[in-house]
Amino acid sequence: MKTGSSLLRRILVVEDDEDMQENLRRILVGAGYEVHLAQNGVEAITVLESEPCHLVLTDLVMPEMGG
């Protein structure tokens, strides 16, 4: 998917279940996306501050801070 001249390819997956997180990572990497991972909302904010992403795929109920 393209918007203007930039390719939308960086996805942040925020998921506290490690198996689900790994499955999502594997699928998205296989589809050609650059995937960043976070275990909860607090980690997600930290990731986004250092590496802006085009899309956030998040669980809604997680420890510390939900999606």
Distance bins in CASP14 RR format, pairs under 12 A and 6 or more apart:
PFRMAT RR
TARGET T0000
AUTHOR 0000-0000-0000
RMODE 2
METHOD distances of the structure
MODEL  1
1 7 1 0 0 1 0 0 0 0 0 0 0
1 8 1 0 1 0 0 0 0 0 0 0 0
1 9 0 0 0 0 1 0 0 0 0 0 0
1 11 0 0 0 0 0 1 0 0 0 0 0
1 31 0 0 0 0 0 1 0 0 0 0 0
1 32 0 0 0 0 0 1 0 0 0 0 0
1 33 0 0 0 0 0 1 0 0 0 0 0
1 54 0 0 0 0 1 0 0 0 0 0 0
1 55 0 0 0 0 1 0 0 0 0 0 0
2 8 1 0 0 1 0 0 0 0 0 0 0
2 9 0 0 0 0 1 0 0 0 0 0 0
2 54 0 0 0 0 0 1 0 0 0 0 0
3 9 0 0 0 0 0 1 0 0 0 0 0
3 54 0 0 0 0 1 0 0 0 0 0 0
3 55 0 0 0 0 0 1 0 0 0 0 0
6 52 0 0 0 0 0 1 0 0 0 0 0
6 54 0 0 0 0 1 0 0 0 0 0 0
7 32 0 0 0 0 0 1 0 0 0 0 0
7 33 0 0 0 0 0 1 0 0 0 0 0
7 34 0 0 0 0 1 0 0 0 0 0 0
7 54 0 0 0 0 1 0 0 0 0 0 0
8 32 0 0 0 0 0 1 0 0 0 0 0
8 33 0 0 0 0 1 0 0 0 0 0 0
8 34 0 0 0 0 0 1 0 0 0 0 0
8 52 0 0 0 0 0 1 0 0 0 0 0
8 53 0 0 0 0 1 0 0 0 0 0 0
8 54 1 0 1 0 0 0 0 0 0 0 0
8 55 1 0 0 1 0 0 0 0 0 0 0
9 28 0 0 0 0 1 0 0 0 0 0 0
9 29 0 0 0 0 0 1 0 0 0 0 0
9 30 0 0 0 0 0 1 0 0 0 0 0
9 31 0 0 0 0 1 0 0 0 0 0 0
9 32 1 0 0 1 0 0 0 0 0 0 0
9 33 1 0 1 0 0 0 0 0 0 0 0
9 34 1 0 1 0 0 0 0 0 0 0 0
9 35 0 0 0 0 1 0 0 0 0 0 0
9 36 0 0 0 0 0 1 0 0 0 0 0
9 53 0 0 0 0 1 0 0 0 0 0 0
9 54 1 0 0 1 0 0 0 0 0 0 0
9 55 0 0 0 0 1 0 0 0 0 0 0
10 28 0 0 0 0 0 1 0 0 0 0 0
10 29 0 0 0 0 0 1 0 0 0 0 0
10 32 0 0 0 0 0 1 0 0 0 0 0
10 33 1 0 0 1 0 0 0 0 0 0 0
10 34 1 0 1 0 0 0 0 0 0 0 0
10 35 0 0 0 0 1 0 0 0 0 0 0
10 36 1 0 0 1 0 0 0 0 0 0 0
10 47 0 0 0 0 0 1 0 0 0 0 0
10 48 0 0 0 0 0 1 0 0 0 0 0
10 51 1 0 0 1 0 0 0 0 0 0 0
10 52 1 0 0 1 0 0 0 0 0 0 0
10 53 1 0 1 0 0 0 0 0 0 0 0
10 54 1 0 1 0 0 0 0 0 0 0 0
10 55 1 0 0 1 0 0 0 0 0 0 0
10 56 0 0 0 0 0 1 0 0 0 0 0
10 57 0 0 0 0 0 1 0 0 0 0 0
11 24 0 0 0 0 1 0 0 0 0 0 0
11 25 0 0 0 0 1 0 0 0 0 0 0
11 27 0 0 0 0 0 1 0 0 0 0 0
11 28 1 0 1 0 0 0 0 0 0 0 0
11 29 0 0 0 0 1 0 0 0 0 0 0
11 30 0 0 0 0 0 1 0 0 0 0 0
11 31 0 0 0 0 1 0 0 0 0 0 0
11 32 0 0 0 0 1 0 0 0 0 0 0
11 33 1 0 1 0 0 0 0 0 0 0 0
11 34 1 0 0 1 0 0 0 0 0 0 0
11 35 1 0 1 0 0 0 0 0 0 0 0
11 36 1 0 0 1 0 0 0 0 0 0 0
11 37 0 0 0 0 1 0 0 0 0 0 0
11 38 0 0 0 0 0 1 0 0 0 0 0
11 44 0 0 0 0 0 1 0 0 0 0 0
11 47 0 0 0 0 0 1 0 0 0 0 0
11 48 0 0 0 0 0 1 0 0 0 0 0
11 51 0 0 0 0 0 1 0 0 0 0 0
11 52 0 0 0 0 0 1 0 0 0 0 0
11 53 1 0 0 1 0 0 0 0 0 0 0
11 54 1 0 0 1 0 0 0 0 0 0 0
11 55 1 0 1 0 0 0 0 0 0 0 0
11 56 1 0 0 1 0 0 0 0 0 0 0
11 57 1 0 0 1 0 0 0 0 0 0 0
11 58 0 0 0 0 0 1 0 0 0 0 0
12 21 0 0 0 0 0 1 0 0 0 0 0
12 24 0 0 0 0 0 1 0 0 0 0 0
12 25 0 0 0 0 0 1 0 0 0 0 0
12 28 0 0 0 0 0 1 0 0 0 0 0
12 33 0 0 0 0 0 1 0 0 0 0 0
12 34 0 0 0 0 1 0 0 0 0 0 0
12 35 1 0 0 1 0 0 0 0 0 0 0
12 36 1 0 1 0 0 0 0 0 0 0 0
12 37 1 0 0 1 0 0 0 0 0 0 0
12 38 1 0 0 1 0 0 0 0 0 0 0
12 39 0 0 0 0 0 1 0 0 0 0 0
12 41 0 0 0 0 0 1 0 0 0 0 0
12 43 0 0 0 0 1 0 0 0 0 0 0
12 44 1 0 0 1 0 0 0 0 0 0 0
12 45 0 0 0 0 0 1 0 0 0 0 0
12 46 0 0 0 0 0 1 0 0 0 0 0
12 47 1 0 1 0 0 0 0 0 0 0 0
12 48 1 0 0 1 0 0 0 0 0 0 0
12 49 0 0 0 0 0 1 0 0 0 0 0
12 50 0 0 0 0 0 1 0 0 0 0 0
12 51 0 0 0 0 1 0 0 0 0 0 0
12 52 0 0 0 0 1 0 0 0 0 0 0
12 53 1 0 1 0 0 0 0 0 0 0 0
12 54 0 0 0 0 1 0 0 0 0 0 0
12 55 1 0 0 1 0 0 0 0 0 0 0
12 56 1 0 1 0 0 0 0 0 0 0 0
12 57 1 0 0 1 0 0 0 0 0 0 0
12 58 1 0 0 1 0 0 0 0 0 0 0
12 59 0 0 0 0 0 1 0 0 0 0 0
12 67 0 0 0 0 0 1 0 0 0 0 0
13 20 0 0 0 0 1 0 0 0 0 0 0
13 21 1 0 1 0 0 0 0 0 0 0 0
13 22 0 0 0 0 1 0 0 0 0 0 0
13 23 0 0 0 0 1 0 0 0 0 0 0
13 24 1 0 1 0 0 0 0 0 0 0 0
13 25 1 0 0 1 0 0 0 0 0 0 0
13 26 0 0 0 0 0 1 0 0 0 0 0
13 27 0 0 0 0 1 0 0 0 0 0 0
13 28 1 0 0 1 0 0 0 0 0 0 0
13 29 0 0 0 0 0 1 0 0 0 0 0
13 33 0 0 0 0 1 0 0 0 0 0 0
13 34 0 0 0 0 0 1 0 0 0 0 0
13 35 1 0 0 1 0 0 0 0 0 0 0
13 36 1 0 0 1 0 0 0 0 0 0 0
13 37 1 0 1 0 0 0 0 0 0 0 0
13 38 1 0 0 1 0 0 0 0 0 0 0
13 39 0 0 0 0 0 1 0 0 0 0 0
13 40 0 0 0 0 0 1 0 0 0 0 0
13 41 0 0 0 0 0 1 0 0 0 0 0
13 43 0 0 0 0 0 1 0 0 0 0 0
13 44 0 0 0 0 1 0 0 0 0 0 0
13 47 0 0 0 0 1 0 0 0 0 0 0
13 53 0 0 0 0 1 0 0 0 0 0 0
13 55 0 0 0 0 1 0 0 0 0 0 0
13 56 0 0 0 0 1 0 0 0 0 0 0
13 57 1 0 1 0 0 0 0 0 0 0 0
13 58 1 0 0 1 0 0 0 0 0 0 0
13 59 0 0 0 0 1 0 0 0 0 0 0
13 62 0 0 0 0 0 1 0 0 0 0 0
13 67 0 0 0 0 0 1 0 0 0 0 0
14 20 0 0 0 0 0 1 0 0 0 0 0
14 21 0 0 0 0 1 0 0 0 0 0 0
14 24 0 0 0 0 1 0 0 0 0 0 0
14 25 0 0 0 0 0 1 0 0 0 0 0
14 35 0 0 0 0 0 1 0 0 0 0 0
14 36 0 0 0 0 1 0 0 0 0 0 0
14 37 1 0 0 1 0 0 0 0 0 0 0
14 38 1 0 1 0 0 0 0 0 0 0 0
14 39 1 0 0 1 0 0 0 0 0 0 0
14 40 1 0 0 1 0 0 0 0 0 0 0
14 41 1 0 1 0 0 0 0 0 0 0 0
14 42 0 0 0 0 1 0 0 0 0 0 0
14 43 1 0 0 1 0 0 0 0 0 0 0
14 44 1 0 1 0 0 0 0 0 0 0 0
14 45 0 0 0 0 1 0 0 0 0 0 0
14 46 0 0 0 0 0 1 0 0 0 0 0
14 47 0 0 0 0 1 0 0 0 0 0 0
14 48 0 0 0 0 1 0 0 0 0 0 0
14 53 0 0 0 0 0 1 0 0 0 0 0
14 55 0 0 0 0 0 1 0 0 0 0 0
14 56 1 0 0 1 0 0 0 0 0 0 0
14 57 1 0 0 1 0 0 0 0 0 0 0
14 58 1 1 0 0 0 0 0 0 0 0 0
14 59 1 0 0 1 0 0 0 0 0 0 0
14 60 0 0 0 0 1 0 0 0 0 0 0
14 61 0 0 0 0 0 1 0 0 0 0 0
14 62 1 0 0 1 0 0 0 0 0 0 0
14 63 0 0 0 0 0 1 0 0 0 0 0
14 64 0 0 0 0 0 1 0 0 0 0 0
14 65 0 0 0 0 1 0 0 0 0 0 0
14 66 0 0 0 0 1 0 0 0 0 0 0
14 67 1 0 0 1 0 0 0 0 0 0 0
15 21 1 0 1 0 0 0 0 0 0 0 0
15 22 0 0 0 0 1 0 0 0 0 0 0
15 23 0 0 0 0 1 0 0 0 0 0 0
15 24 1 0 0 1 0 0 0 0 0 0 0
15 25 0 0 0 0 1 0 0 0 0 0 0
15 28 0 0 0 0 0 1 0 0 0 0 0
15 35 0 0 0 0 0 1 0 0 0 0 0
15 36 0 0 0 0 0 1 0 0 0 0 0
15 37 1 0 0 1 0 0 0 0 0 0 0
15 38 1 0 0 1 0 0 0 0 0 0 0
15 39 1 0 0 1 0 0 0 0 0 0 0
15 40 0 0 0 0 1 0 0 0 0 0 0
15 41 0 0 0 0 0 1 0 0 0 0 0
15 43 0 0 0 0 0 1 0 0 0 0 0
15 44 0 0 0 0 1 0 0 0 0 0 0
15 56 0 0 0 0 0 1 0 0 0 0 0
15 57 1 0 0 1 0 0 0 0 0 0 0
15 58 1 0 0 1 0 0 0 0 0 0 0
15 59 1 0 1 0 0 0 0 0 0 0 0
15 60 0 0 0 0 0 1 0 0 0 0 0
15 61 0 0 0 0 0 1 0 0 0 0 0
15 62 1 0 0 1 0 0 0 0 0 0 0
15 63 0 0 0 0 0 1 0 0 0 0 0
15 66 0 0 0 0 0 1 0 0 0 0 0
15 67 0 0 0 0 1 0 0 0 0 0 0
16 37 0 0 0 0 0 1 0 0 0 0 0
16 38 0 0 0 0 1 0 0 0 0 0 0
16 39 1 0 1 0 0 0 0 0 0 0 0
16 40 1 0 1 0 0 0 0 0 0 0 0
16 41 0 0 0 0 1 0 0 0 0 0 0
16 42 0 0 0 0 0 1 0 0 0 0 0
16 43 0 0 0 0 1 0 0 0 0 0 0
16 44 0 0 0 0 0 1 0 0 0 0 0
16 58 0 0 0 0 0 1 0 0 0 0 0
16 59 1 0 0 1 0 0 0 0 0 0 0
16 60 0 0 0 0 0 1 0 0 0 0 0
16 61 0 0 0 0 1 0 0 0 0 0 0
16 62 1 0 1 0 0 0 0 0 0 0 0
16 63 1 0 0 1 0 0 0 0 0 0 0
16 64 0 0 0 0 1 0 0 0 0 0 0
16 65 0 0 0 0 0 1 0 0 0 0 0
16 66 0 0 0 0 1 0 0 0 0 0 0
16 67 0 0 0 0 0 1 0 0 0 0 0
17 23 0 0 0 0 1 0 0 0 0 0 0
17 24 0 0 0 0 1 0 0 0 0 0 0
17 37 0 0 0 0 0 1 0 0 0 0 0
17 39 0 0 0 0 1 0 0 0 0 0 0
17 40 0 0 0 0 0 1 0 0 0 0 0
17 59 1 0 0 1 0 0 0 0 0 0 0
17 61 0 0 0 0 0 1 0 0 0 0 0
17 62 0 0 0 0 1 0 0 0 0 0 0
17 63 0 0 0 0 0 1 0 0 0 0 0
18 24 0 0 0 0 0 1 0 0 0 0 0
18 25 0 0 0 0 0 1 0 0 0 0 0
18 37 0 0 0 0 1 0 0 0 0 0 0
18 39 0 0 0 0 1 0 0 0 0 0 0
18 59 0 0 0 0 0 1 0 0 0 0 0
19 25 0 0 0 0 0 1 0 0 0 0 0
19 26 0 0 0 0 0 1 0 0 0 0 0
20 26 0 0 0 0 0 1 0 0 0 0 0
20 27 0 0 0 0 0 1 0 0 0 0 0
20 37 0 0 0 0 0 1 0 0 0 0 0
20 39 0 0 0 0 0 1 0 0 0 0 0
20 57 0 0 0 0 0 1 0 0 0 0 0
20 58 0 0 0 0 0 1 0 0 0 0 0
20 59 1 0 0 1 0 0 0 0 0 0 0
20 62 0 0 0 0 0 1 0 0 0 0 0
21 27 0 0 0 0 0 1 0 0 0 0 0
21 28 0 0 0 0 0 1 0 0 0 0 0
21 35 0 0 0 0 1 0 0 0 0 0 0
21 36 0 0 0 0 0 1 0 0 0 0 0
21 37 1 0 1 0 0 0 0 0 0 0 0
21 38 0 0 0 0 1 0 0 0 0 0 0
21 39 1 0 0 1 0 0 0 0 0 0 0
21 40 0 0 0 0 0 1 0 0 0 0 0
21 43 0 0 0 0 0 1 0 0 0 0 0
21 44 0 0 0 0 0 1 0 0 0 0 0
21 57 0 0 0 0 0 1 0 0 0 0 0
21 58 0 0 0 0 0 1 0 0 0 0 0
21 59 0 0 0 0 1 0 0 0 0 0 0
21 62 0 0 0 0 0 1 0 0 0 0 0
22 28 0 0 0 0 0 1 0 0 0 0 0
22 29 0 0 0 0 0 1 0 0 0 0 0
22 35 0 0 0 0 0 1 0 0 0 0 0
22 37 0 0 0 0 1 0 0 0 0 0 0
23 29 0 0 0 0 0 1 0 0 0 0 0
23 30 0 0 0 0 0 1 0 0 0 0 0
23 35 0 0 0 0 0 1 0 0 0 0 0
23 37 0 0 0 0 0 1 0 0 0 0 0
23 57 0 0 0 0 0 1 0 0 0 0 0
24 30 0 0 0 0 0 1 0 0 0 0 0
24 31 0 0 0 0 0 1 0 0 0 0 0
24 33 0 0 0 0 0 1 0 0 0 0 0
24 35 1 0 0 1 0 0 0 0 0 0 0
24 36 0 0 0 0 0 1 0 0 0 0 0
24 37 0 0 0 0 1 0 0 0 0 0 0
24 38 0 0 0 0 0 1 0 0 0 0 0
24 55 0 0 0 0 0 1 0 0 0 0 0
24 57 1 0 0 1 0 0 0 0 0 0 0
24 58 0 0 0 0 0 1 0 0 0 0 0
24 59 0 0 0 0 0 1 0 0 0 0 0
25 31 0 0 0 0 0 1 0 0 0 0 0
25 32 0 0 0 0 0 1 0 0 0 0 0
25 33 0 0 0 0 1 0 0 0 0 0 0
25 34 0 0 0 0 0 1 0 0 0 0 0
25 35 1 0 1 0 0 0 0 0 0 0 0
25 36 0 0 0 0 1 0 0 0 0 0 0
25 37 1 0 0 1 0 0 0 0 0 0 0
25 38 0 0 0 0 0 1 0 0 0 0 0
25 57 0 0 0 0 0 1 0 0 0 0 0
26 32 0 0 0 0 0 1 0 0 0 0 0
26 33 0 0 0 0 0 1 0 0 0 0 0
26 35 0 0 0 0 1 0 0 0 0 0 0
26 37 0 0 0 0 0 1 0 0 0 0 0
27 33 0 0 0 0 1 0 0 0 0 0 0
27 35 0 0 0 0 1 0 0 0 0 0 0
27 57 0 0 0 0 0 1 0 0 0 0 0
28 34 0 0 0 0 1 0 0 0 0 0 0
28 35 1 0 1 0 0 0 0 0 0 0 0
28 36 0 0 0 0 0 1 0 0 0 0 0
28 37 0 0 0 0 0 1 0 0 0 0 0
28 53 0 0 0 0 0 1 0 0 0 0 0
28 54 0 0 0 0 0 1 0 0 0 0 0
28 55 0 0 0 0 1 0 0 0 0 0 0
28 57 0 0 0 0 1 0 0 0 0 0 0
29 35 1 0 1 0 0 0 0 0 0 0 0
29 36 0 0 0 0 0 1 0 0 0 0 0
29 37 0 0 0 0 0 1 0 0 0 0 0
33 53 0 0 0 0 1 0 0 0 0 0 0
33 54 0 0 0 0 1 0 0 0 0 0 0
33 55 0 0 0 0 1 0 0 0 0 0 0
33 57 0 0 0 0 0 1 0 0 0 0 0
34 51 0 0 0 0 1 0 0 0 0 0 0
34 52 0 0 0 0 0 1 0 0 0 0 0
34 53 0 0 0 0 1 0 0 0 0 0 0
34 54 0 0 0 0 1 0 0 0 0 0 0
34 55 0 0 0 0 0 1 0 0 0 0 0
35 47 0 0 0 0 0 1 0 0 0 0 0
35 51 0 0 0 0 0 1 0 0 0 0 0
35 53 0 0 0 0 1 0 0 0 0 0 0
35 54 0 0 0 0 0 1 0 0 0 0 0
35 55 0 0 0 0 0 1 0 0 0 0 0
35 56 0 0 0 0 0 1 0 0 0 0 0
35 57 0 0 0 0 1 0 0 0 0 0 0
36 43 0 0 0 0 1 0 0 0 0 0 0
36 44 0 0 0 0 1 0 0 0 0 0 0
36 46 0 0 0 0 0 1 0 0 0 0 0
36 47 1 0 1 0 0 0 0 0 0 0 0
36 48 0 0 0 0 1 0 0 0 0 0 0
36 49 0 0 0 0 0 1 0 0 0 0 0
36 50 0 0 0 0 1 0 0 0 0 0 0
36 51 1 0 1 0 0 0 0 0 0 0 0
36 52 0 0 0 0 1 0 0 0 0 0 0
36 53 1 0 0 1 0 0 0 0 0 0 0
36 54 0 0 0 0 0 1 0 0 0 0 0
36 55 0 0 0 0 0 1 0 0 0 0 0
36 56 0 0 0 0 1 0 0 0 0 0 0
36 57 0 0 0 0 0 1 0 0 0 0 0
37 43 0 0 0 0 1 0 0 0 0 0 0
37 44 0 0 0 0 1 0 0 0 0 0 0
37 46 0 0 0 0 0 1 0 0 0 0 0
37 47 1 0 0 1 0 0 0 0 0 0 0
37 51 0 0 0 0 0 1 0 0 0 0 0
37 53 0 0 0 0 0 1 0 0 0 0 0
37 56 0 0 0 0 0 1 0 0 0 0 0
37 57 0 0 0 0 0 1 0 0 0 0 0
37 58 0 0 0 0 0 1 0 0 0 0 0
37 59 0 0 0 0 0 1 0 0 0 0 0
38 44 1 0 1 0 0 0 0 0 0 0 0
38 45 0 0 0 0 1 0 0 0 0 0 0
38 46 1 0 0 1 0 0 0 0 0 0 0
38 47 1 0 1 0 0 0 0 0 0 0 0
38 48 0 0 0 0 1 0 0 0 0 0 0
38 49 0 0 0 0 0 1 0 0 0 0 0
38 50 0 0 0 0 0 1 0 0 0 0 0
38 51 0 0 0 0 0 1 0 0 0 0 0
38 53 0 0 0 0 0 1 0 0 0 0 0
38 56 0 0 0 0 1 0 0 0 0 0 0
38 57 0 0 0 0 0 1 0 0 0 0 0
38 58 0 0 0 0 1 0 0 0 0 0 0
38 59 0 0 0 0 1 0 0 0 0 0 0
38 62 0 0 0 0 1 0 0 0 0 0 0
38 64 0 0 0 0 0 1 0 0 0 0 0
38 65 0 0 0 0 0 1 0 0 0 0 0
38 66 0 0 0 0 0 1 0 0 0 0 0
38 67 0 0 0 0 1 0 0 0 0 0 0
39 46 0 0 0 0 0 1 0 0 0 0 0
39 47 0 0 0 0 0 1 0 0 0 0 0
39 58 0 0 0 0 0 1 0 0 0 0 0
39 59 0 0 0 0 1 0 0 0 0 0 0
39 62 1 0 0 1 0 0 0 0 0 0 0
39 63 0 0 0 0 1 0 0 0 0 0 0
39 64 0 0 0 0 1 0 0 0 0 0 0
39 65 0 0 0 0 0 1 0 0 0 0 0
39 66 0 0 0 0 0 1 0 0 0 0 0
39 67 0 0 0 0 0 1 0 0 0 0 0
40 46 0 0 0 0 0 1 0 0 0 0 0
40 47 0 0 0 0 0 1 0 0 0 0 0
40 58 0 0 0 0 1 0 0 0 0 0 0
40 59 0 0 0 0 1 0 0 0 0 0 0
40 60 0 0 0 0 0 1 0 0 0 0 0
40 61 0 0 0 0 0 1 0 0 0 0 0
40 62 1 0 1 0 0 0 0 0 0 0 0
40 63 1 0 1 0 0 0 0 0 0 0 0
40 64 1 0 1 0 0 0 0 0 0 0 0
40 65 1 0 1 0 0 0 0 0 0 0 0
40 66 1 0 0 1 0 0 0 0 0 0 0
40 67 0 0 0 0 1 0 0 0 0 0 0
41 47 0 0 0 0 1 0 0 0 0 0 0
41 48 0 0 0 0 1 0 0 0 0 0 0
41 56 0 0 0 0 1 0 0 0 0 0 0
41 58 1 0 0 1 0 0 0 0 0 0 0
41 59 0 0 0 0 1 0 0 0 0 0 0
41 60 0 0 0 0 0 1 0 0 0 0 0
41 61 0 0 0 0 0 1 0 0 0 0 0
41 62 1 0 0 1 0 0 0 0 0 0 0
41 63 0 0 0 0 1 0 0 0 0 0 0
41 64 1 0 0 1 0 0 0 0 0 0 0
41 65 1 0 1 0 0 0 0 0 0 0 0
41 66 1 0 1 0 0 0 0 0 0 0 0
41 67 1 0 1 0 0 0 0 0 0 0 0
42 48 0 0 0 0 0 1 0 0 0 0 0
42 49 0 0 0 0 0 1 0 0 0 0 0
42 62 0 0 0 0 1 0 0 0 0 0 0
42 63 0 0 0 0 1 0 0 0 0 0 0
42 64 1 0 1 0 0 0 0 0 0 0 0
42 65 1 0 1 0 0 0 0 0 0 0 0
42 66 0 0 0 0 1 0 0 0 0 0 0
42 67 0 0 0 0 0 1 0 0 0 0 0
43 49 0 0 0 0 0 1 0 0 0 0 0
43 50 0 0 0 0 0 1 0 0 0 0 0
43 56 0 0 0 0 0 1 0 0 0 0 0
43 58 0 0 0 0 0 1 0 0 0 0 0
43 59 0 0 0 0 0 1 0 0 0 0 0
43 62 0 0 0 0 1 0 0 0 0 0 0
43 63 0 0 0 0 0 1 0 0 0 0 0
43 64 0 0 0 0 1 0 0 0 0 0 0
43 65 0 0 0 0 1 0 0 0 0 0 0
43 66 0 0 0 0 0 1 0 0 0 0 0
43 67 0 0 0 0 0 1 0 0 0 0 0
44 50 0 0 0 0 0 1 0 0 0 0 0
44 51 0 0 0 0 0 1 0 0 0 0 0
44 53 0 0 0 0 1 0 0 0 0 0 0
44 56 1 0 0 1 0 0 0 0 0 0 0
44 57 0 0 0 0 0 1 0 0 0 0 0
44 58 1 0 0 1 0 0 0 0 0 0 0
44 59 0 0 0 0 0 1 0 0 0 0 0
44 62 0 0 0 0 1 0 0 0 0 0 0
44 64 0 0 0 0 0 1 0 0 0 0 0
44 65 0 0 0 0 1 0 0 0 0 0 0
44 66 0 0 0 0 1 0 0 0 0 0 0
44 67 1 0 0 1 0 0 0 0 0 0 0
45 51 0 0 0 0 0 1 0 0 0 0 0
45 52 0 0 0 0 0 1 0 0 0 0 0
45 53 0 0 0 0 0 1 0 0 0 0 0
45 56 0 0 0 0 0 1 0 0 0 0 0
45 58 0 0 0 0 0 1 0 0 0 0 0
45 64 0 0 0 0 0 1 0 0 0 0 0
45 65 1 0 0 1 0 0 0 0 0 0 0
45 66 0 0 0 0 0 1 0 0 0 0 0
45 67 0 0 0 0 0 1 0 0 0 0 0
46 64 0 0 0 0 0 1 0 0 0 0 0
46 65 0 0 0 0 0 1 0 0 0 0 0
47 53 1 0 0 1 0 0 0 0 0 0 0
47 56 0 0 0 0 1 0 0 0 0 0 0
47 58 0 0 0 0 0 1 0 0 0 0 0
48 54 0 0 0 0 0 1 0 0 0 0 0
48 55 0 0 0 0 0 1 0 0 0 0 0
48 56 1 0 0 1 0 0 0 0 0 0 0
48 58 0 0 0 0 0 1 0 0 0 0 0
56 66 0 0 0 0 0 1 0 0 0 0 0
56 67 0 0 0 0 1 0 0 0 0 0 0
57 67 0 0 0 0 0 1 0 0 0 0 0
58 65 0 0 0 0 0 1 0 0 0 0 0
58 66 1 0 0 1 0 0 0 0 0 0 0
58 67 1 0 1 0 0 0 0 0 0 0 0
59 65 0 0 0 0 0 1 0 0 0 0 0
59 66 1 0 0 1 0 0 0 0 0 0 0
59 67 1 0 0 1 0 0 0 0 0 0 0
60 66 1 0 0 1 0 0 0 0 0 0 0
60 67 1 0 1 0 0 0 0 0 0 0 0
61 67 1 0 0 1 0 0 0 0 0 0 0
END
